[in-house]
Amino acid sequence: MVFRVISLTGGNDTLAVGPATSGVIHALGGDDRLTLHGRSAATLQLVMDQPGGMPTLPRWEPLPGHTLSAGLTQVWGGAGADVLTLTGRGIEATVADDATGDRINARWLTQGVLLVGRQDLVVGPNDATAQVVVLGVGPTDGFEFQGGIANDVVRVEHRTQVFGWNGDDVLAVGDRSLVNGGNGDDRLFAGATSRAVGGAGNDRITGTGVGVTALGGAGDDTIGSTLRIVAAGGAGRDTLHSAAAGSVLDGGDGDDLLRGTYLRENALSGADRFELHYSGHRTVLKGGAGNDTIRMDADDSAWGGTGADRFIAFERAGDAATIGDFAAAADTLLLKLPEDEAAADFSDLTVEERNGHTILRLDGQVVMRLLGATDLAVRLQHEDGDSVRYTDLHGTPVTGGQWDVTIDVFETI
């Protein structure tokens, strides 16, 4: 079917367009329900509620009605709370949305087809109530979303490119995807082997699959996953978390918090104690510039970077962690050992210097290596009920002063 222009009424209209259909649809006002079906290399282009003509979104390719090839449809939703449902494959949709309450549903019925010279899906709602829900069925489904100036809410599956642009966006993508929040305080969810970019703003990025690469950008970002992730906070006071094998956390500039432990903090009488579930895997933690706090555990490797950094390490005999750039009199280390492994008086703890490094052992087994650091001031922390006292390695009580390393125990439950 080939048509030039279909103009609906200003009321609440319902229109269904089949495959191999071409033309331009103007829905005008009202709460309209439009259903379009694409097939093979056919494509659908949609435009909703753009005042003054066609949109100017990046890579938008306006085509006059008489040049539309078979299967290419352009839709102008108009004012009102419209619902557009796209089915089939080879779908390309562009939406510039200045109204409220619109919803776009796109569903691939068969394996998606990426079009040469075009994106499979380009969508851009600009108002805070717009929703985009896209479902694919095959691992080769592919499409792209480009958000507008306000707060977008997007959930998509399978191979995807999603750009939030301005506004406080909530964007969720499936595996092998790219999601970019742009400006604003965004919440991003990325599937396996996906790449997530927060952009400017205080963003929250969650890796929901294995192998996510996340970049926070400027702002105070929070990035985390229970699975393997490579995360870079960028500029700002960032919080990065993962204890999975092979994870790399890089705080970048700013006073960052890096957590390479499975950790729950409990307030018990008198002092902070921790319940730790060891990851048992190697995590790499890099603080970067700034006064960072780095929490690490078994077999982790950490670098504080420039600044006065604070390391908190939960270790047990046989699981040796490493700090690669510990700076005496600037950095500090709180080393916490299992209460059921360390002697009450720490008599099974030894501190030795070898080849310019400091090595700490528990019952003869290495628990911590401090590379390039020697002549460190080390104290032991003893807790008697609600009171805390300190001694040196020989058991002599000490108070005050600058201590590079403090050694304590933690409860295991």
N, C-alpha and C positions, 0 to 999 in steps of 0.2 A: 504494500500500500504506500502510495506517495501522495502527500498533501502539502500545501504551501503553509497555511496558518489555520489553527483552530483557536477560536476565542470562546471561552466559557462565559457563563453569566456571572453576576456579582454575588450569587447565592452560594449554597453549599452543594457543589457539583461532584459527580463521580465519573471518572473517565478511565478506560482501560485501553492500552495501545499494545498491539501484538508485535511479533518479531518482523524484521525487514520493513519497518515503518519509518518514514522520514518526514520531517516537517518541523514547525515551530508551534508550541502550545502556549497560549496566554490564559492562565487560570483566572486572572483578575481577582476580585475580592471574594470573601467567604471562606468557610472552612472546607476546603476541597480534599478529595481523596483520589489520587492519581496512581495508577499501576502501569508500569512499562516493562516490557520483556525484550531482552536482547539475546542474540544467538551468534555463535561462531565469531567472525571478526566484526560483526555489527557493533555499534556503540550507541550509547544514550548520553546526551548532554542535558543537564538540568539547570535552570536558573530560577531561583525563587526570590520574589520580593525585592528586586533591585530597582530602586527609583532611578528614573532618568535613562534607562537603557541597559545594555549589557554590562556585566561586571568587568573590572580591570584586575582580577586576580592574576598572580604570576602564571604564565603558560596557558592562560585562557585563550582559546582559539575560536572567536565568534565566526559563524558561517551564516550567510544570508540563506533564506529558505530555498531559493531556486538552485543553490549549489550543494544542498545536502544530498549525500549519497544514500543509497538504500540502506535502511537500518539505522540511520543517524537521526536522533530526535532531540530537539531543544525544548525545555519546559520553563516557563516563567510562572512561578507560583502565585504572585500577587499577594495582596494583604490577606490576613486571616491565618488561622492555625491549620496549616495544610499537612497532610500525610502523604508521602510519596513512597511507594514500594517498587523496588527494582529487582527483577529476577533474571536469570539467565547467566550469560558470561560475556566477556568483552565489554563490560560496562565502563563508561567514563562519565562522571557526573560532576558538574560544577554548580555550586549553590552560593549565591550571595543573599544573605537573609537579614533583612532589617525589621521584619515583623516578629511576633512572639508565638511560642507554642508549636512551632513546626517540628515535624519528625520525619526522618529519612530512614527507611529500611532497605538494605541491599543484601540479597542472598544469591550466591552462586549455586546454580542447580547442578552444574558439572564443573570439570576442571577449568579454572580461569585461563583466559587467553590474554597475554600482554600484547598490546597493539604497537606496531612500529611507529616511532615518532610521537606517541601519545602516552599518557599515563592511564592506567586502568580505571582509577577512580580519583577524582579531585573534588573535594567538597569543602565549603567554607561558610558555616553558619556564624552570624555576627551577633546574635542576641543571646542573653543569658539562659533562656529557656529552651533553646534548640537542642535536639538530641540526634545523634547519628549512631545507628547500630548496624554493623556490617558483619555478616557471617560468611565464611568460605568453607568449602568442603575438602579441598585438596591442598597438598603442600606447595603447589605451584601457583595457587591463587595469588594475585598481586593487585594492589591498588594504592592510591595516595590520597591523603586528606590534608587540606590546607584550611586552617581555622581563620577566624576573622578578628575583630577588634575587641570582642568581649569574652565572656566566659564559656568556653566550649566544653561539652561533655561527649566523649567519644569512646566507644568500645569496638575493637575490630579483632579479627582472627586471621591467622596465616600471614603470608609475606605482605608487608604493608609499609607505606611511608606516611607518617602523620606529622603535620606541622601545626602547632597551636597558635603561633604568632602572638598577638597581644591578648591580655586578659588572664584570669586565673583559671587555667584549663585543667580538666581531668581527662587524661588520655591513656587508654590501655590498648596494647597491641599484642599480637601473638608472636609466633616464632619467626626468626629471620626477618626482622622488621627494623624500621628506623622511626623513632619518635622524637620530636623536637618541640619542647614547650614554648620556646620563644620568650617574650617578655611576660612578666607576671609571676605570681606564686603558684606554680603548677604542681600537680600530682601525676606522676608518670608511672605506668606499670608496663614492664617489658618482658616478653617471652624469651625462650631459649635462643641463644646466639644473636640476639637483637642488640641494637645500639640506641641508647637513650641520651639526649642532650637537654639539660634543664634550661639553658639560656639565662638571661638576666632574671633576678628575683630569687626569693627563698623557696626553692623547689624541694619536693620529696620524690625520690626515685626508688622504686622497688623492683628488684629482679625476681620475676616469677618462674624463670626457667634457668637452665644451666648455660653458662657462657655469655652472660650479658656484659656489655661494655657500657659504662655510664659516665657521663661528664656533667658535673653540676653547673659549671660556669660561675659568673659573678653572683654573689649573694650567699646567704647562710643556708646551705643545702643539707639535706639528710638523704643518704644513699645507703641501701642495705639489701641483703638477701641471705636466705638460709642456704643458698646454693652457690656454686662458684661464680664469681663476678670480678671484673676489673673495673675499679671505680676511681675517679679523679674528682676531687671536690672543687678545684679551681680557687679563685679568690673568695675570701669570706671565712666566717667561722663555721666550718662544716662538721657534720657528724657522719662517719662512714662505719658500716658494720658488716662483717661476714667472717665466719669461722670455717667456711668450707675449704676443702683441699684445693690448692691452686689459686685461691683468691689473692688479688693485689689491691691494696687500698692506699691511695696517694692523696693526702690532704691538700697539698698545694699551699698557696699563700694564706696566712691567717692563723688564728689560734684554734686548731682543729681537735676533735675527739675521734680517735680511731679505736675501734673495738674488734679485736680478732678472737674474742672468747664467747662461749655460750655462758651468759652470766645473768644471775638474778641477785640483786642486792637486798639484804634483809637487815632491818634495824633490830639488833638484839641489845641486851643490857650493856651499857657502857661504851661499846665500840661497834664499829661497822664490821659485819662478817659477811662472807659471801658463800653462796652455794654455786659450785662450778660443775658444769658438765663439759668435760674435755672434748674438744673437737677431734683430737688425735691426728690432725693434719697440719700441713705447713701453710701458713698464711704470711704474706709479705705486707708489711705496713711501713709507709713512708710519710713522715709528718710534714716535710717541706718547711718553708719559711714560717716562723711564728713560734709561739710558746704552746706546744701541742701536748695533749694527753693521749698516751698510747697504751691500751690494754691488750695484753698478749698472753698466750699460753703455750702448750707443748709444741716444740719444734718450730715456732714462729721465728721470723727474722724481721727486725725493725731497724729503721733509721729515723732519728728525730729531725735531721736537717738543722738549719740555723735556728737559733733561739734557745730559750731555757725550757727544755722538754721534761715531761714527767712520764716515766714508764711504770706501769703496774703489771707485774708478771705473775701468773699462777702456774707453778711448775711442780713436777714430781720427778722422782729419781728415774733416770733413763730417758726422759724427754727433754732434751737440751734446747733451749732457745738462744738466740743470738741478737745482741744489739751492736750494730756495725759502726756507730759513730758516737759512743757515749763520751760526753765531755765533762770531766771532773770540775766541780765547783760551779757548774752551770746546770747540767742535767741532774735528775734524781731518779733513783730506782727503788720501788717498793716491791720486794720479792716475797711472795706468799707461798709457803710450802704446806703440804697436807698435814694436818694435825696428827693423823694416825701414822705418818712416816717419819716426821722430825722428832728427835728427842726433845724432852721438855726444856733442857738446858742448851739445846743446839750443839751438843757435844759431837754429833755425827756430821756437822757442817765444817767444811774446810774452804779457805779462800787462798788461791795461789796465783802467782804471777809467772807467766811463761811467754817468752818471745814478744814482749811488749803488750801482752793481753792479760786480762784478769779472768780467771776461771773459778766458778763456784761449784762445789760438789756436795752432794748429800749422800752419806754412807758410801762414799767413793765413786758415785756416779755423777756425771756432769748434769747440772740443771740450768746453768746460765753461763754464756760467754760474753764478755765485754771487750770488744776488739779495740785495740789502740789505746786502752785505758789502763793506767797503773797508779799506784800510790793513792788508792781510794780510801776514803773514810767510811768505815762500815760499822753499823751498830745493830744490835739485836733487840727486838721488841718483845716484852714479856707482859702478859695480861693476867692479873690476879683479881678475879672477880670484876669489879667495875674500875679498878685502877690499872694504869699502864705505866711501866717503868722500862728503862733502856740500859743496856750494858754494852761494853765493847766485846770483841771476840774472846777476850780473856775472862769475861764475867764481871769486870769492874764497872760499877754504876757510872753512867754518863748523863749529862743534861746539856741542853742548849747546843750551840755550835752549828757548823755546816756539815751535814752528813750526806755523802754521795749515795750510799746504799743503806736501806733499812730492810731487815729481814724479819718476817712475821709468819704466823701460821694461819690457816683458814680451816673452817669446819667442813667436812664432807658429810652429806646427809643421804 
